[in-house]
């Protein structure tokens, strides 16, 4: 039988595949998903969501993805364009770069994701957002936990592991949400063609693996 068998433990189903792409973000090194861990640092982040109404959509509806590099590192933020979420509401999402909490155990990461994030970080993001976009004043603000997965190269990883049948796509460095569609395309090319050419930044995206 061709292909390797993979168990889906949640539902008990089993599948076979010639190649597998592990795209588990900050959880890539947990549960022995890869033959060898990738060299990444997983840290806590809090993201803020501004609920937009019709008035705000006339202002921000066509805005692009944005990265703002402030004078201070703690003022660096990214802003995503308005997105309609499953609850039917439209939110503008932003995140920053101030929290120092890092995770090496899946239990700690899981506990973080069961929280609402860091209230102080949410308030900081709100202050920065209102400085940049004062039209958001009065919008409902909520927060959620997130993680950032940093690589030593500063680029995402997209390449094969020690197994020619297991590839990995991870390491967004907390700025990949804006380019997630393109990263997904690169993952599909990698799996379909077996490699990424230089036109697709194959060399720059080569995974770095942790020392044994």
PEMOSUL-V951740 format. One record per run of one state. SS is the DSSP state (h for helix, s for strand, l for the rest). FROM is the first residue (numbers start at 1). TO is the last residue. If there is no record, write none. Layout:
SS	FROM	TO
SS	FROM	TO
//
This chain:
l	1	3
s	4	8
l	9	12
s	13	17
l	18	19
s	20	22
l	23	24
h	25	27
l	28	37
s	38	38
l	39	39
s	40	52
l	53	53
h	54	60
l	61	65
s	66	68
l	69	72
h	73	75
l	76	76
s	77	79
l	80	82
s	83	84
l	85	89
s	90	95
l	96	101
s	102	103
l	104	105
h	106	113
l	114	118
h	119	132
l	133	133
h	134	136
l	137	140
s	141	151
l	152	156
s	157	160
l	161	165
s	166	170
l	171	176
h	177	193
l	194	197
h	198	200
l	201	208
s	209	209
l	210	212
//
